[in-house]
Amino acid sequence: MIINKKMAISGELNIQENVILANYTTFRIGGPAKYFVEVNSVQEIKDAILWARRRSPGASYGGQAKQNPSAGGLRYFILGGGSNLLVSDEGFKGLIIKMQNANIKMQSDNVKCKITAEAGAPFVKIILETTKAGYSGAEWGFGIPGTIGGAICGNAHRLGQSIAPIVESVEILDSSLENKILQNNECGFDYGKSRFKKTGEIILSANLIFKKQEQKIIDEVLEQAKAVIRRHPPFPSAGCAFKNYELKDKEDALLKNHPELKSRVRKGKIGVGFLIDQCGLKGKQIGGAKIWEGHANYIVNVGGAKASDIIELINLCKKSVKEKFGIKLEEEIRYLGF
């Protein structure tokens, strides 16, 4: 029986049991979390982690929920907006820490605008606030779901741009639960990733810098972003399933073996949706999961999809593209509970 039993932990911090995670992901897929807590401050984040570390064996540190046999405690996972995430049908046998800290502070001088945003702040809210005030830097991301913490962790990108250039600094919590400030050049930004995906350091807040721009130019980019949104599937998904293929150089083996793909190169990358389409997989359905007909890099939940259905389609795409084009696809989607 699924229950939502509340237990008073560390003052006002409440831990719930057996919370269905499908309700907290954009895929609308996922079983129950053994424990679940919403946090609104840095102290509550620390309290939740300490609570987990004092529980039964099988601890891990940070967002990737990897087992750490050298430490005691309960595994835990930091959850933002729930995009780019696939949760196991069996759920997560640990503590989900849902980031609710979402304060945003804006400082501007009519030349630059500095946004200080807590990790749980919606990325789209920051975009709306800055574009309305005539500042440029993230309008390309309009409509991208999730929080600013998640956007930084995965170096959110679209229309050939990413969040990395506007990040001035990031406040994090390290494995010793010490607060640290990292400058942009310490964040390890790359296509679709940052150091935080590997280290498990918890993003607490960030300083972002935007520049004053003509409203007409901002609106043009916003319209491009909105056009992208209109091409998104009308079904629950995690966003693009795979990262676009990055060419290693002009002599990349993919282009040597498939010269017909040269016309598909955009800013050093080839869209994976096209490659999957060339494998004849558009519209392929397993259970309630389908490779969307509108864009083959989207795997959608057309109703009642299970995580196992999604995994089968992901593996089918990887196998088919490997056989036809000789390259290995890399997922954008993160996994939890597998």
N, C-alpha and C positions, 0 to 999 in steps of 0.2 A: 504494500500500500504506500502510495506517495503522500508524504506529509510535509508540511512547512512548519516544523516545530522550531520555536525561537528559544535560544539559550543566552542568558546574559553573560557576556564575556568582557572583561576589562572595562568596567563601567557601562557606557551606553552602547558598546559594540554588540551587535546581535548576529549570531551564527544560525543559519537555517539549514535544515537537513533535506536531502532528496529533492532539490529544485531542478526541474526540467530545463536543460540548457537550450533546447530548440527555441525557446521563447526569447533567448538572448543572442541569437546569431541570425545573420541575414539569410543564411541557407534555410532556416527553420528546420534544422536537423540536429539531433543530439539527445542522448539519454540524460539521466539525472547526475547532478553533482552530489557527492556524498555530503559535502558542506558548502555553503554559499554565504558570502557576506558582502554588503555594500559599504564602501568606505568613502568618507567625505573630506579627509584631511591626511596629512603626512603621518601624524601620530596614529591615526586609525589604521593606516597601511602597516606601520611598524607593529602595532598591537596584533593585527591579524596574522602577520608572518610569525611573530613570536608564539602566538597561540598554536599555529600549525607545527612549528618546530618542536613544541613540547608534546605533541601527540605521538601516535604509534610510528614504528619504523617505516622507512621508505621515503625519506625527505628528498626534496630537490630545491634548487635555488632559482627563482625568477621565472620569467615569462615562458620559457620553453618546457617547463615541467619535466625535466630530465631527472631520472633517478640518481641520487647521490648516496652511494652506500657508506660513505665515510661519516655521514651525519645522521642523527636521529631525527624523527619527526614525520610529519605528514606532507605529501607533495602538495604544491600550490601553484596556481596559475593566475596571472594578472589579465583580466578581461576588460577590454574597452568597449568599442561599438559592436563587436562580434562579426565584422566583415573579414574576408580572407581567412576564414576559419572553418574547419570541418571537425565536428565533435563526434566521437564514436557513438554508436547505437547503445553501447553499454554505459555511456557517460564517463565521468571522471571520478576516480576513487581518491579524491583529495579535496582541497579547499579552493574554491573559485573566489578570487578577490575582485569584485566588480568596482571599477573606478568611477566614482560619482563626483570627484573634485573637479569642478568645471568653471572656476572663476576666470574672467578675462579682464585685463587692465590695458587701456590704450593711452599712449603718450605720443603727441605729434607736434611738429613745429612748422607745418605747411611745406616741408621739404621731404622729411622722413617721418615714418610712423613706427613706433616700437610697441609690439604687442607682447605682453607677458601672459601666457595662458597655462592654466593647470592641465595636466595630462588628460583628464576626462572631458575637457571642453570639445564640443563638436567642431570638426574641421570646417564644416560649411558655415557655422556661425561666425567664425573668424573671417572667412571669405566675404560674407555679407557685410560685416562691420567695416572692413577695410575698403571694399569697392564702393560702398555707399559714401564713404568719406573722401573718395578720389585717390586711393593709394593702391599701387600695383604690386604684384608679387605672387599671388596665389589664385587669381581669377580663373586660370586654366583648370583648377581643381573643383570648380563648382559642381555640386552633385555627388562628389565622392563621399561615400558613407564613412562613418567611424569617427574616432576621436583624434585630437592632435597628437597624443602619445602614440597611437597606432600609425598615424601618417608619418611620423618621424622614424619610428622603428622600421617600417617598410619602405622608407623614402618614397612616399606616394608620388606617382607620376602620371602624366597625360599630356597629349599634344606636344610631345618632345620636351616637356619641362618637368621639373620635380621640385619637391619642397626643400631639398638641401640648400640651394643658394640663399634662401631667406632665413635660414636658421642661424642665429648669432651664437647662442649657447643653450645648453640643456642641463637642467638640474636632475641628478639621478640619485638613487639609493643603491649603494653597493652591497656586497654579500655580508658585510659586517654591520649593515643597517646604518651606515654613515652617509650623510648628504655630501655630494660632490658636484662641482660645476665643471662641465666639459665644454670647451670651445668647439666651433664648427669643425676645425681641422682634426679634432680628436674623435669625431663621431663615426669615422670610417664609412662615410656615405659612398654608395655605388648603386648601380642600377637595381632597383627593387630591394635594397638592403642597407643595413647600417651595422655598426658593431653590436648594437643592442640585441640583434637576433641571435648572436653567438654567446655574448657574455651573460645574458639574463639580467643585466642591470635594469632596475625599474625606473622608467621615466616619470618624474614628478611634475615638471613644468618646463617651459621653454621660452626663450626670448626670440621673437621673430622681427625682422626688419623689412618694412615696405617703403617704397618710394612713391612720391607724388607723381601722378600721371594724368594726361588729358582724359576726361571721362569717355570721350569717343573711342579712344584706343582701348580702354578697359572694357567698354561695352562690346567691342568687336571680339575680344577674346572670350568674354562671357557667352556671347552668342555661339562661338565655336564649341565651347564646353557644353552648352545646352543642346547643341546639335548631336553631340556624342551621347548625351543622356537619352535623347529621343530614339537612339538606336540600341538602347539597352533592352534586355529581355523583360517581358511583362510577368516574369515568374521569379520566385526567390532564388538567389544565387549568392556565391561568395565573391562575385566579381570575376575577372579573368582567371581562368584556371592555371594558365602557364605564363611564364615570362616570355616575351618575344625573344627570338634567337639573335644573339649578338655576334656579328661577324668578327672573327679574330683579326683579320686583315683583308686586303684586297685579293689575296690569293687563297682565301678561305676554301677549304675542301668542298663545302656545300655548293659554292658557286662553280667550282671546277667541274664537279660531277653533274651539276644541274644549272647550266648557263641560262636556262629560261627563267631562273629566279632573279636574275640581275635587275630586271624591271620592277621587282617587288621590294628592293632595298630602300628603306627610309631611315636616314640618320644613323646608318651603320647597323640597322636591325632589319629582320624579316618577320613579318607578322605570323605568329604561330597559328592563328585562326585559318589563314590561307593554307598552311601546310596540312593541317588536320582535314580541311575541306578536300584537299587533293587526294587524301586517303579514302575519300568517300564516306566519311563518318558523320556528316551533318545529318541531324534528325535521328541518329542512333539512340535507342532508348533501352534502358535496363531498369525494370521496376518502375519507380516513380521519378527516375532521373533521366535526363535527356541532354544530348549535345544539341544546343539550340540551333535551329535552322537559320536564324538571322545572323549568327556569328559563331563560328565553331570553337572559339576560345572561351565560350561560356557553357558551363554545365549547369542546368537548371533543375529545380525541384518542381515538377509539373503536378505534384500531388502525392503525398504519402511516401516520398523518397526516403530511403534509408542511407546511412553513411556507407554501408557496404555497396549499394548501387553506385554511388558516386565514385568510390574507389575502383570498382570494376571499369567504369568508363575512363577514369584517369589512366589506369594501366593499359587499357585498349589504345588510347591515344598515344601513349608513350611507345608502346610496342609497334604500332602501325607506322608512326613517323620515323622511328629508328630503322625499321625494315625498308621503307621507301626512300628516305633521305639520308640515313646514316648518322643522324644527330640525336642527342639525348635531350629531351625536354626537361625543364626545371619548373617545378610548381611555384605559383604565387601563393597558393593555399597552404596554410599551416594546419597541422594535425594535432588533435588533443584527445587523449584517452585511448590511443591505439597501442 
